[in-house]
Amino acid sequence: MNQKHAQQRTRLVSAFSFFFVILILFVWQLVSLQVVHGAEYYAQSQRKIAKYETVEAARGEIVDRNGLPLAVSSVSWQLFLDTNLMGKDRDETLQKLTELCLREGVPWNDSLPISRESPYVYTKEKSRESDVRRYASFLKAIKLSEPAQASELLSQLAEHYRLPADISPQTRRNLCGILYELDLRRRELSVSSYVFAQDVSVNFITKIKEYNLPGISISAGAVRSYKTLSAAHLLGRVGQMNEEEWALYQPKGYSMDAYVGKDGLERALEGELHGSPGARTREYDTEGNLIQETYSKQPTPGKQVRLTLDLGLQEKTEQVLAEQIPLLPHAEGAAVAILDVRDGSVLALSSYPTFDLTNFSADYQSLQENPLRPLLNRALQGLYAPGSTYKMVTAVAGLEEGIITPKTKILDTGVYTYYKSPQPRCWIYRQQGKTHGLETVSEAITDSCNVFFYDVGRRLGIERIDKYAQLFGLGDVTGIELPGEMCGIIAGPGYTQSLGQTWYDGSTLSAAIGQENNRFTPLQLANYVATLANGGQRYRVHLLQELRSNDGKEILMQSEKQLVDTVPLSPDNLNAVKEGMLAVTQSGSVSSYFRNCPVRVAAKTGSAQVTGSEDSNAVFVCFAPYEDPQIAMAIVVEKGGSGSELGRISSEILSYYFSAHDTASTVPLENPESPAPPTEDAP
């Protein structure tokens, strides 16, 4: 019995000891939680929401061949908005925020296609196509058909978002726009925040903090800025992604609010300029205040892009166009392309009229409606008949195919009578009743004798003419990095028949002098002349010179010249063509413009009739210096009249490039005639 009591006592002591130990541990845990780590755990208890965010990298710089900045990224402050952190105070917070923005003149992102002020009307015609598509998709998703009146849609949206009935119409419009933006992101990206406003001032940030609004956070970001008013068509612009771009860039880690290149080099080199985004975690307390920010991956800035462009020459070219084109009575637009003949690199590429990248968004509607189409990059998207500047193609083909020699003379009788119809006339016969008489190929280039090239073209045939046009790169893309380059058209039976028209043997006459359906870009014309100037080597045209580290110190990649094709040119034949071009500036129609030019220039003028218009496009091509060619240039002025008129523009640009000044005077017009379509081919 005593043994049994002893066992029971032992069990009780063990149980009591066990529970005592548990009690001690429990008390110690309470002390640890409330005393030892109380402050730490209290702070942690206030961090109710942790958000993982993508951090955009600074965009790489774009600089010219000498390192002069063209486009850079500068630090700016961005305002982020997250309604999940606003709780029941959402509507009041948004109202206070918009009132402050309106008072301080701070714009915010709102793509809802309804005017922001009364009377409320639809603005889809002024919105981006991508915004209109997203808007239509949104209405479909919430099963809402668009009413006739925008004010009625706002009422339905206000009900959808459960906005108070007593708010003003202006407040209702503002809140609907913000909640619409958030709705888009929830549906497309499953996030509840967005960049509400960019590039806000420190003063505005101070006022935001004074209001202590939940769900509002400020973060440093980068904004694109441009250090030149020139090269807008080349540089392009950046903007927020549309849904097509989002599908392309989302797998690469871009956030939906990321800015990407929309056109120009910004788009073409997006992968190099954008850099690698970083990642961070932000923790907020129950009132939406930021408590802690931790980076798990630092963003890597984009690369520096160094171009072959000469900023000084680019600015001078645009300045000359802006000064000279308005002086031509009917001119509507112009383009200049300047290449280094030794490697195909772009020194300048200008399109007139142009636009200001810094005010693009504000000016977009007026730019779109401008009949002169300033957004069109005429240098590589405008297609123009080359006129008489094409005659060097026919000359080279005739010489290299043995149709003529440098000493062959052809009689200009004023009217070319080989066919019964057409019987086109030389421009000098039509204007002055004169002829050029017997001419060699050099003299025919200088005088722009149509009859000479009608005869050479007929004897060559269109196939052989087109063969040399293709060797010179006409009717084909140049390889430049810019998007949207037009291919061009080489006149011939195939293209004419594709239009449902008939090609006659006599059509070759018109094609041989650069008329018919020949259509090329100014950039192609410049590359054609560069190929001629360097002896027949056609290089891929390029704007990219180097890729460097973001600080510009380390070269990561260098572009090398790339030979695309070679035009067979014997020295004697090449000299005959070049001598004819030299005489154009020494004793020909534009000689007065080049008297004080610091180098000798070889050139060719041209005029091309515009369909349905009495005005002609003016065309001018040249290379310099004559003895040691360095640069080639092509100029086209829409409805500019005679190509001779462009000698003034060319000489001023060349004088700048070779560090001299130019004097100029008036010159006679050249107006080569384009023969009418032939009706029969019998000689």
C-alpha positions as CSV (number, residue, x, y, z in Angstrom):
1,M,0.0,0.0,0.0
2,N,2.8,2.3,0.9
3,Q,4.4,1.4,-2.4
4,K,1.2,2.4,-4.2
5,H,1.1,5.8,-2.5
6,A,4.7,6.4,-3.3
7,Q,4.0,5.8,-7.0
8,Q,1.0,8.2,-6.9
9,R,3.1,10.8,-5.2
10,T,5.8,10.5,-7.8
11,R,3.3,10.9,-10.6
12,L,1.8,14.0,-9.0
13,V,5.2,15.5,-8.5
14,S,6.1,14.8,-12.2
15,A,2.8,16.2,-13.4
16,F,3.2,19.3,-11.2
17,S,6.8,19.8,-12.4
18,F,5.7,19.4,-16.1
19,F,3.0,22.0,-15.7
20,F,5.3,24.3,-13.8
21,V,7.8,24.2,-16.6
22,I,5.1,24.9,-19.1
23,L,3.9,27.8,-17.0
24,I,7.4,29.2,-16.7
25,L,7.9,29.0,-20.5
26,F,4.5,30.6,-21.1
27,V,5.3,33.5,-18.7
28,W,8.7,33.9,-20.4
29,Q,7.1,34.0,-23.8
30,L,4.7,36.7,-22.6
31,V,7.6,38.7,-21.2
32,S,9.5,38.3,-24.4
33,L,6.6,39.4,-26.6
34,Q,5.5,42.3,-24.4
35,V,8.7,43.5,-22.8
36,V,11.9,42.3,-24.5
37,H,10.6,42.5,-28.1
38,G,7.4,44.5,-27.5
39,A,8.4,47.6,-29.5
40,E,9.7,45.5,-32.5
41,Y,6.6,43.3,-32.7
42,Y,4.3,46.3,-32.3
43,A,6.0,48.0,-35.3
44,Q,5.6,44.8,-37.2
45,S,2.0,44.5,-36.3
46,Q,1.5,47.9,-38.1
47,R,2.9,46.6,-41.4
48,K,-0.2,45.1,-42.7
49,I,0.5,45.2,-46.4
50,A,3.7,44.3,-48.3
51,K,3.8,45.0,-52.0
52,Y,6.2,43.7,-54.6
53,E,7.0,46.3,-57.3
54,T,9.1,46.6,-60.4
55,V,11.5,49.5,-60.5
56,E,12.1,51.0,-63.9
57,A,15.8,51.6,-64.9
58,A,17.0,54.9,-66.1
59,R,16.8,55.0,-69.9
60,G,20.2,55.1,-71.7
61,E,21.4,58.3,-73.3
62,I,21.5,59.0,-77.1
63,V,24.5,61.1,-78.1
64,D,26.0,62.2,-81.5
65,R,29.3,61.1,-83.0
66,N,31.1,63.6,-80.9
67,G,29.4,62.6,-77.6
68,L,27.1,65.6,-77.6
69,P,23.8,64.7,-75.8
70,L,20.6,64.4,-77.9
71,A,18.3,62.5,-75.5
72,V,18.9,62.0,-71.8
73,S,17.1,60.8,-68.7
74,S,16.8,63.1,-65.8
75,V,15.5,62.4,-62.3
76,S,11.9,63.3,-61.6
77,W,9.4,62.5,-58.9
78,Q,6.4,60.3,-59.5
79,L,3.2,60.0,-57.6
80,F,1.8,56.5,-57.1
81,L,-1.8,55.8,-56.1
82,D,-3.2,52.6,-54.6
83,T,-6.9,52.6,-53.6
84,N,-6.4,49.3,-51.6
85,L,-4.7,51.3,-49.0
86,M,-7.4,53.9,-48.8
87,G,-10.1,51.7,-47.3
88,K,-13.4,53.5,-46.7
89,D,-11.8,56.9,-47.2
90,R,-11.2,56.2,-50.9
91,D,-13.6,58.7,-52.4
92,E,-12.7,61.5,-49.9
93,T,-9.0,60.9,-50.5
94,L,-9.3,61.0,-54.3
95,Q,-11.4,64.1,-54.1
96,K,-8.8,65.9,-52.0
97,L,-6.0,64.7,-54.3
98,T,-7.7,66.0,-57.5
99,E,-8.6,69.3,-55.9
100,L,-5.0,69.8,-54.9
101,C,-3.8,68.9,-58.4
102,L,-6.2,71.3,-60.0
103,R,-5.2,74.0,-57.6
104,E,-1.5,73.5,-58.2
105,G,-1.8,72.9,-61.9
106,V,-0.5,69.3,-61.8
107,P,-1.9,67.1,-64.6
108,W,-2.6,63.4,-64.0
109,N,-2.9,60.3,-66.1
110,D,-6.5,59.8,-67.3
111,S,-7.3,58.1,-70.6
112,L,-11.1,57.9,-70.2
113,P,-12.3,59.3,-73.6
114,I,-14.7,61.9,-72.0
115,S,-13.8,65.6,-71.7
116,R,-12.6,66.5,-68.3
117,E,-14.7,69.6,-68.1
118,S,-18.4,70.4,-68.7
119,P,-20.1,69.9,-71.1
120,Y,-19.0,66.3,-70.9
121,V,-18.6,64.9,-74.4
122,Y,-16.8,61.9,-75.9
123,T,-13.3,62.6,-77.1
124,K,-12.5,59.3,-78.9
125,E,-11.5,61.1,-82.1
126,K,-8.7,62.8,-80.1
127,S,-7.6,59.7,-78.2
128,R,-4.9,57.2,-79.2
129,E,-6.2,54.1,-81.0
130,S,-4.9,51.9,-78.2
131,D,-6.8,53.9,-75.6
132,V,-10.0,53.6,-77.6
133,R,-9.6,49.8,-77.9
134,R,-9.0,49.4,-74.2
135,Y,-12.1,51.6,-73.5
136,A,-14.3,49.4,-75.7
137,S,-12.9,46.3,-74.1
138,F,-13.6,47.7,-70.6
139,L,-17.2,48.5,-71.4
140,K,-17.7,45.0,-72.8
141,A,-16.1,43.5,-69.6
142,I,-18.5,45.3,-67.3
143,K,-21.4,44.6,-69.7
144,L,-22.2,48.3,-70.3
145,S,-23.2,49.6,-73.7
146,E,-22.1,53.1,-74.5
147,P,-25.0,55.6,-74.2
148,A,-25.4,58.4,-76.7
149,Q,-24.5,61.1,-74.1
150,A,-21.2,61.1,-72.2
151,S,-22.9,62.5,-69.1
152,E,-25.1,59.5,-69.0
153,L,-22.1,57.2,-69.2
154,L,-20.5,59.1,-66.3
155,S,-23.7,58.5,-64.2
156,Q,-23.5,54.8,-65.0
157,L,-19.8,54.6,-64.1
158,A,-20.4,56.5,-60.9
159,E,-23.0,53.9,-59.9
160,H,-20.6,51.1,-61.0
161,Y,-17.9,52.5,-58.7
162,R,-20.4,53.3,-55.9
163,L,-19.6,56.9,-55.8
164,P,-21.6,59.2,-53.4
165,A,-24.6,60.8,-55.1
166,D,-24.0,64.2,-53.6
167,I,-20.6,64.9,-55.3
168,S,-20.4,67.6,-58.0
169,P,-20.3,66.6,-61.7
170,Q,-16.7,67.7,-61.9
171,T,-15.7,65.5,-59.0
172,R,-17.6,62.6,-60.4
173,R,-15.8,63.0,-63.7
174,N,-12.4,63.1,-62.0
175,L,-13.0,60.1,-59.8
176,C,-14.5,58.1,-62.6
177,G,-11.3,58.7,-64.7
178,I,-9.0,57.6,-61.9
179,L,-11.0,54.5,-61.0
180,Y,-11.2,53.6,-64.7
181,E,-7.4,53.7,-64.9
182,L,-7.2,51.5,-61.9
183,D,-9.8,49.1,-63.3
184,L,-7.8,48.7,-66.5
185,R,-4.8,47.7,-64.5
186,R,-6.7,45.2,-62.4
187,R,-8.1,43.6,-65.5
188,E,-4.9,43.6,-67.5
189,L,-2.3,43.3,-64.8
190,S,-4.0,42.4,-61.6
191,V,-2.6,45.3,-59.7
192,S,-4.4,48.0,-57.7
193,S,-2.0,51.0,-58.3
194,Y,-0.7,53.1,-61.0
195,V,1.6,56.1,-61.7
196,F,-0.9,58.9,-61.1
197,A,1.3,61.8,-62.1
198,Q,4.9,62.2,-63.4
199,D,7.5,64.8,-63.0
200,V,5.9,66.5,-60.0
201,S,7.6,69.3,-58.2
202,V,9.1,69.2,-54.7
203,N,6.7,71.9,-53.6
204,F,3.8,69.7,-54.7
205,I,5.3,66.7,-52.8
206,T,5.4,68.9,-49.7
207,K,1.8,69.7,-50.0
208,I,0.8,66.1,-50.5
209,K,2.7,65.1,-47.3
210,E,0.9,67.8,-45.4
211,Y,-2.4,66.3,-46.4
212,N,-1.2,62.9,-45.1
213,L,-3.4,61.1,-47.6
214,P,-3.5,57.3,-47.4
215,G,-2.6,55.2,-50.5
216,I,-0.4,58.0,-52.0
217,S,3.3,57.4,-52.3
218,I,6.2,59.3,-53.9
219,S,9.0,57.7,-55.7
220,A,12.0,58.9,-57.7
221,G,11.8,58.0,-61.4
222,A,13.4,59.1,-64.7
223,V,11.8,61.3,-67.4
224,R,13.1,61.6,-71.0
225,S,14.3,65.0,-72.0
226,Y,15.9,66.3,-75.2
227,K,18.9,68.5,-75.5
228,T,18.2,69.6,-79.1
229,L,15.2,70.8,-81.0
230,S,16.5,69.0,-84.1
231,A,16.4,65.4,-85.2
232,A,12.8,64.8,-83.9
233,H,12.0,62.3,-86.7
234,L,15.3,60.4,-86.0
235,L,15.2,60.3,-82.2
236,G,11.5,59.5,-81.9
237,R,9.6,59.7,-78.6
238,V,8.7,57.5,-75.6
239,G,5.3,56.9,-74.0
240,Q,3.4,54.5,-71.9
241,M,2.7,51.1,-73.4
242,N,-0.5,50.2,-75.3
243,E,-1.9,46.7,-75.1
244,E,0.0,45.4,-78.1
245,E,3.3,46.7,-76.6
246,W,2.3,45.3,-73.3
247,A,2.0,41.8,-74.8
248,L,5.5,42.2,-76.3
249,Y,7.3,43.7,-73.3
250,Q,5.5,42.1,-70.3
251,P,7.5,38.8,-70.7
252,K,10.6,40.9,-70.5
253,G,9.8,42.1,-67.1
254,Y,8.3,45.5,-67.9
255,S,5.7,47.0,-65.6
256,M,2.5,48.2,-67.2
257,D,3.4,51.8,-66.4
258,A,6.8,51.5,-68.1
259,Y,7.6,54.0,-70.9
260,V,8.9,52.5,-74.1
261,G,10.1,53.9,-77.5
262,K,7.2,54.7,-79.7
263,D,9.0,55.5,-82.9
264,G,12.4,56.6,-84.3
265,L,15.5,55.3,-82.6
266,E,13.8,55.2,-79.2
267,R,11.7,52.4,-80.6
268,A,14.4,50.8,-82.9
269,L,16.9,50.5,-80.0
270,E,14.4,50.0,-77.2
271,G,16.2,46.8,-76.0
272,E,19.5,48.6,-75.6
273,L,18.1,51.9,-74.2
274,H,15.6,50.5,-71.7
275,G,18.0,48.7,-69.3
276,S,17.0,46.0,-66.8
277,P,14.2,46.8,-64.3
278,G,14.8,46.2,-60.6
279,A,12.5,44.9,-57.9
280,R,11.6,46.1,-54.4
281,T,9.2,45.3,-51.6
282,R,7.3,48.2,-49.9
283,E,5.6,47.7,-46.6
284,Y,2.7,49.9,-45.5
285,D,0.9,50.3,-42.2
286,T,-2.9,50.2,-41.8
287,E,-3.2,53.8,-42.7
288,G,-1.4,53.4,-46.0
289,N,1.8,55.0,-44.8
290,L,5.1,53.7,-46.2
291,I,7.0,52.0,-43.4
292,Q,9.9,50.2,-45.1
293,E,11.4,49.8,-48.6
294,T,13.7,46.9,-49.5
295,Y,15.4,46.3,-52.9
296,S,15.8,42.7,-53.9
297,K,17.3,43.7,-57.2
298,Q,18.8,47.0,-58.2
299,P,17.8,48.4,-61.6
300,T,20.5,48.5,-64.3
301,P,20.5,51.6,-66.5
302,G,20.2,51.4,-70.3
303,K,23.2,51.6,-72.6
304,Q,24.5,54.8,-74.1
305,V,23.8,54.9,-77.8
306,R,26.4,56.9,-79.8
307,L,25.2,57.8,-83.3
308,T,27.0,58.6,-86.5
309,L,25.0,61.8,-86.6
310,D,26.8,65.2,-86.6
311,L,24.6,67.3,-84.4
312,G,26.0,70.6,-85.7
313,L,25.3,69.6,-89.3
314,Q,21.9,68.3,-88.4
315,E,20.9,71.6,-86.8
316,K,22.4,73.6,-89.7
317,T,20.4,71.5,-92.2
318,E,17.2,72.0,-90.4
319,Q,17.9,75.7,-90.0
320,V,18.5,76.1,-93.7
321,L,15.3,74.3,-94.6
322,A,13.3,76.4,-92.2
323,E,14.7,79.6,-93.8
324,Q,14.7,78.6,-97.4
325,I,11.6,76.4,-98.0
326,P,9.1,79.2,-97.2
327,L,10.7,81.4,-99.9
328,L,9.7,78.9,-102.6
329,P,6.1,79.9,-103.5
330,H,4.5,76.5,-103.7
331,A,6.8,74.3,-101.6
332,E,5.0,72.0,-99.1
333,G,7.7,69.9,-97.6
334,A,11.3,68.9,-98.0
335,A,14.0,66.4,-96.9
336,V,17.8,66.3,-96.8
337,A,19.9,63.1,-96.4
338,I,23.7,63.4,-96.0
339,L,25.9,60.3,-95.9
340,D,29.6,59.6,-95.4
341,V,30.5,58.0,-98.8
342,R,33.3,55.9,-97.1
343,D,31.1,53.8,-94.9
344,G,27.4,54.6,-95.4
345,S,27.0,56.4,-92.0
346,V,24.4,59.0,-91.6
347,L,25.7,62.5,-90.9
348,A,22.3,64.3,-91.1
349,L,18.8,63.3,-92.0
350,S,16.2,66.1,-92.0
351,S,12.5,66.4,-92.8
352,Y,10.6,69.6,-93.1
353,P,8.3,70.6,-91.5
354,T,9.3,69.1,-88.3
355,F,8.0,69.2,-84.7
356,D,9.1,69.7,-81.1
357,L,9.5,66.5,-79.2
358,T,9.2,68.2,-75.8
359,N,5.7,69.4,-76.6
360,F,4.6,66.4,-78.7
361,S,1.6,65.4,-76.5
362,A,0.3,68.9,-76.3
363,D,0.7,69.5,-80.0
364,Y,-0.4,66.0,-81.2
365,Q,-3.8,66.9,-82.4
366,S,-2.6,70.0,-84.4
367,L,0.3,68.0,-85.8
368,Q,-2.2,65.3,-87.0
369,E,-4.5,67.8,-88.6
370,N,-1.7,69.8,-90.3
371,P,-2.0,69.3,-94.1
372,L,1.8,69.6,-94.5
373,R,2.1,66.4,-92.5
374,P,5.0,67.3,-90.1
375,L,4.9,63.8,-88.5
376,L,6.0,62.2,-91.8
377,N,9.7,61.5,-92.0
378,R,10.1,62.5,-95.6
379,A,13.8,61.5,-95.7
380,L,13.0,57.8,-95.5
381,Q,9.2,57.6,-96.0
382,G,8.6,60.1,-98.8
383,L,8.7,58.5,-102.3
384,Y,9.6,60.9,-105.1
385,A,10.4,60.6,-108.8
386,P,14.1,61.4,-109.1
387,G,13.8,63.3,-112.3
388,S,17.1,64.1,-114.1
389,T,19.1,63.0,-111.0
390,Y,18.5,59.5,-112.3
391,K,20.4,60.1,-115.5
392,M,23.7,58.9,-114.0
393,V,22.1,55.5,-113.7
394,T,21.3,55.4,-117.4
395,A,24.7,56.8,-118.1
396,V,26.6,54.2,-116.1
397,A,24.4,51.4,-117.6
398,G,25.1,52.7,-121.2
399,L,28.8,52.9,-120.6
400,E,29.3,49.6,-118.8
401,E,27.1,47.7,-121.2
402,G,29.0,49.1,-124.2
403,I,26.1,51.1,-125.6
404,I,28.2,54.2,-125.5
405,T,31.8,55.3,-124.6
406,P,32.9,58.4,-122.9
407,K,33.6,59.9,-126.4
408,T,30.3,58.9,-128.0
409,K,28.3,61.8,-129.3
410,I,24.5,61.8,-129.8
411,L,22.7,64.6,-131.6
412,D,20.0,66.4,-129.8
413,T,17.4,67.4,-132.4
414,G,15.0,68.8,-129.8
415,V,12.4,66.1,-130.4
416,Y,13.1,62.4,-130.2
417,T,11.4,60.9,-133.2
418,Y,12.4,57.2,-133.0
419,Y,8.7,56.2,-132.3
420,K,5.7,57.6,-134.1
421,S,4.4,58.1,-130.6
422,P,5.6,59.2,-128.1
423,Q,7.9,61.9,-129.5
424,P,9.1,63.6,-126.4
425,R,11.0,66.9,-126.5
426,C,14.1,68.0,-124.7
427,W,13.5,70.6,-122.0
428,I,15.5,73.3,-123.6
429,Y,13.6,72.9,-126.9
430,R,10.3,73.1,-125.2
431,Q,11.3,76.2,-123.1
432,Q,13.6,78.1,-125.6
433,G,13.2,76.4,-129.0
434,K,16.9,75.4,-128.9
435,T,18.8,72.1,-128.9
436,H,22.0,70.9,-127.3
437,G,23.5,69.7,-130.5
438,L,26.1,66.9,-130.4
439,E,26.8,65.8,-126.8
440,T,29.0,63.3,-125.0
441,V,27.7,61.6,-121.9
442,S,29.6,64.2,-119.7
443,E,28.0,67.1,-121.6
444,A,24.6,65.4,-121.5
445,I,24.8,65.1,-117.7
446,T,25.9,68.7,-117.3
447,D,23.2,70.0,-119.7
448,S,20.6,67.4,-118.6
449,C,19.9,66.6,-122.2
450,N,16.8,64.4,-122.4
451,V,17.2,63.3,-126.0
452,F,20.7,61.9,-125.2
453,F,19.2,59.7,-122.5
454,Y,16.1,58.8,-124.4
455,D,18.4,57.3,-127.1
456,V,20.7,55.5,-124.6
457,G,17.7,54.2,-122.6
458,R,15.9,52.9,-125.7
459,R,19.1,51.0,-126.8
460,L,19.6,49.6,-123.3
461,G,16.1,48.4,-122.7
462,I,14.3,48.7,-119.4
463,E,15.8,45.4,-118.0
464,R,19.3,46.6,-118.2
465,I,18.4,50.1,-116.8
466,D,16.6,48.5,-113.9
467,K,19.6,46.2,-113.3
468,Y,21.9,49.1,-112.6
469,A,19.2,51.0,-110.6
470,Q,19.1,47.9,-108.3
471,L,22.9,47.8,-108.0
472,F,22.8,51.4,-106.8
473,G,20.2,50.4,-104.2
474,L,17.3,52.3,-105.7
475,G,13.9,50.7,-105.0
476,D,15.3,48.9,-101.9
477,V,15.6,49.6,-98.2
478,T,19.0,51.0,-97.2
479,G,19.3,49.1,-94.0
480,I,19.1,52.1,-91.7
481,E,18.0,51.2,-88.1
482,L,15.0,53.5,-88.1
483,P,11.6,51.8,-88.5
484,G,9.1,52.6,-91.3
485,E,11.6,53.0,-94.2
486,M,9.8,52.8,-97.6
487,C,11.2,50.5,-100.2
488,G,10.6,52.6,-103.3
489,I,9.6,51.6,-106.8
490,I,11.7,51.0,-109.9
491,A,9.7,51.6,-113.1
492,G,9.2,48.6,-115.3
493,P,6.6,46.3,-117.0
494,G,6.0,44.3,-113.8
495,Y,5.0,47.3,-111.7
496,T,3.0,48.9,-114.5
497,Q,1.0,45.7,-115.1
498,S,0.4,45.4,-111.3
499,L,-1.5,48.7,-111.7
500,G,-3.7,47.2,-114.5
501,Q,-1.8,49.4,-117.0
502,T,0.2,48.6,-120.1
503,W,3.9,49.0,-120.5
504,Y,5.0,50.1,-124.0
505,D,8.5,50.0,-125.4
506,G,8.3,53.8,-125.5
507,S,7.7,53.8,-121.7
508,T,11.5,53.2,-121.4
509,L,12.1,56.7,-122.7
510,S,10.4,58.3,-119.7
511,A,12.0,55.8,-117.2
512,A,15.5,56.6,-118.6
513,I,15.2,60.2,-117.4
514,G,13.8,59.3,-114.0
515,Q,10.1,59.7,-114.7
516,E,7.5,57.0,-115.3
517,N,6.8,55.1,-112.0
518,N,10.3,55.6,-110.5
519,R,9.8,56.5,-106.9
520,F,12.6,56.7,-104.3
521,T,13.3,58.1,-100.9
522,P,15.8,61.0,-100.4
523,L,17.9,58.5,-98.3
524,Q,18.1,56.1,-101.3
525,L,19.1,58.9,-103.6
526,A,21.9,59.9,-101.2
527,N,23.1,56.4,-101.0
528,Y,23.0,56.0,-104.8
529,V,25.2,59.1,-105.1
530,A,27.5,58.0,-102.3
531,T,28.0,54.7,-104.2
532,L,28.8,56.6,-107.4
533,A,31.2,58.9,-105.6
534,N,33.3,56.1,-103.9
535,G,33.7,54.1,-107.1
536,G,30.8,51.7,-106.9
537,Q,30.8,50.3,-103.4
538,R,27.3,50.4,-101.8
539,Y,27.3,50.2,-98.1
540,R,24.5,49.5,-95.7
541,V,23.3,52.9,-94.4
542,H,23.5,53.1,-90.6
543,L,23.0,55.5,-87.7
544,L,24.4,53.5,-84.9
545,Q,28.1,54.0,-84.3
546,E,28.6,52.5,-80.9
547,L,27.0,51.1,-77.8
548,R,28.6,52.1,-74.6
549,S,28.1,51.5,-70.9
550,N,25.6,53.9,-69.3
551,D,28.4,56.3,-68.1
552,G,29.9,56.3,-71.6
553,K,33.3,55.0,-70.5
554,E,33.2,51.4,-71.8
555,I,32.6,50.5,-75.5
556,L,30.4,47.5,-75.7
557,M,29.8,47.3,-79.5
558,Q,31.1,49.2,-82.5
559,S,29.3,49.2,-85.9
560,E,31.4,48.2,-88.9
561,K,30.8,49.2,-92.4
562,Q,29.0,46.6,-94.4
563,L,29.3,46.2,-98.1
564,V,26.0,45.3,-99.7
565,D,26.8,45.4,-103.4
566,T,29.3,46.6,-106.0
567,V,28.5,48.5,-109.2
568,P,31.0,47.6,-111.9
569,L,32.6,50.9,-112.9
570,S,35.7,51.3,-115.0
571,P,37.8,54.3,-114.1
572,D,37.3,55.9,-117.5
573,N,33.5,55.5,-117.3
574,L,33.3,56.7,-113.8
575,N,35.4,59.8,-114.6
576,A,33.1,60.6,-117.5
577,V,30.1,60.6,-115.3
578,K,31.7,62.5,-112.5
579,E,33.1,65.2,-114.8
580,G,29.6,65.8,-116.1
581,M,28.4,66.3,-112.5
582,L,31.4,68.6,-111.7
583,A,30.6,70.9,-114.6
584,V,27.0,71.4,-113.2
585,T,28.5,73.4,-110.3
586,Q,31.5,74.9,-112.2
587,S,29.9,76.1,-115.4
588,G,26.3,74.8,-115.3
589,S,23.0,75.8,-114.0
590,V,24.0,76.2,-110.3
591,S,27.5,77.4,-110.7
592,S,26.7,80.8,-109.2
593,Y,25.9,79.2,-105.9
594,F,29.2,77.4,-105.7
595,R,31.7,80.1,-106.6
596,N,32.8,80.6,-103.0
597,C,32.3,77.0,-101.8
598,P,35.5,75.9,-100.0
599,V,35.6,72.6,-102.0
600,R,34.7,71.6,-105.5
601,V,31.3,69.8,-105.7
602,A,29.8,67.4,-108.2
603,A,26.1,67.6,-108.5
604,K,23.0,66.9,-110.6
605,T,19.6,68.7,-110.6
606,G,16.2,67.3,-111.4
607,S,12.6,68.2,-111.6
608,A,9.7,65.7,-111.5
609,Q,6.1,66.4,-112.4
610,V,3.6,65.8,-109.6
611,T,0.6,63.8,-110.7
612,G,-2.5,66.1,-111.0
613,S,-0.5,69.2,-110.4
614,E,1.3,71.8,-112.5
615,D,4.0,72.1,-109.9
616,S,7.1,69.9,-110.0
617,N,9.1,68.4,-107.2
618,A,12.7,69.7,-107.1
619,V,15.5,67.3,-106.6
620,F,19.2,67.8,-106.1
621,V,22.1,65.4,-105.5
622,C,25.8,66.0,-105.0
623,F,29.0,64.8,-103.5
624,A,32.1,66.6,-102.2
625,P,35.0,67.2,-102.3
626,Y,35.3,66.2,-106.0
627,E,38.9,65.1,-105.7
628,D,38.4,63.1,-102.5
629,P,34.7,62.4,-101.9
630,Q,33.7,62.4,-98.3
631,I,30.0,63.2,-98.2
632,A,27.0,62.7,-100.5
633,M,23.7,64.7,-100.2
634,A,20.2,64.4,-101.6
635,I,17.6,67.1,-101.3
636,V,14.0,66.9,-102.3
637,V,11.5,69.8,-102.1
638,E,7.8,69.0,-102.7
639,K,6.5,71.3,-105.4
640,G,9.8,73.2,-105.2
641,G,10.0,73.7,-109.0
642,S,13.4,73.3,-110.6
643,G,16.2,71.3,-109.0
644,S,18.5,74.3,-109.7
645,E,16.7,76.2,-107.0
646,L,18.1,73.8,-104.5
647,G,21.7,74.8,-105.3
648,R,21.4,77.6,-102.7
649,I,20.4,75.1,-100.0
650,S,23.1,72.7,-100.9
651,S,25.9,75.2,-101.1
652,E,25.0,76.7,-97.7
653,I,25.0,73.3,-96.0
654,L,28.3,72.3,-97.7
655,S,29.9,75.6,-96.8
656,Y,29.0,75.0,-93.2
657,Y,30.4,71.5,-93.2
658,F,33.6,72.5,-94.8
659,S,33.9,75.7,-92.7
660,A,33.2,78.5,-95.2
661,H,30.5,80.8,-96.4
662,D,28.5,80.9,-99.6
663,T,27.2,83.6,-102.0
664,A,24.4,82.9,-104.3
665,S,22.3,84.4,-107.1
666,T,19.4,83.4,-109.3
667,V,19.7,80.8,-111.9
668,P,17.5,79.7,-114.9
669,L,15.0,77.0,-114.4
670,E,15.4,73.4,-115.6
671,N,12.1,71.8,-116.5
672,P,12.6,68.5,-118.3
673,E,9.5,67.2,-120.0
674,S,8.0,63.8,-119.1
675,P,6.6,62.3,-122.2
676,A,2.9,61.2,-122.3
677,P,2.2,57.5,-122.3
678,P,2.8,56.1,-125.8
679,T,-0.1,54.8,-127.9
680,E,2.0,52.7,-130.3
681,D,5.5,51.4,-130.5
682,A,6.2,51.2,-134.2
683,P,9.3,53.2,-135.2
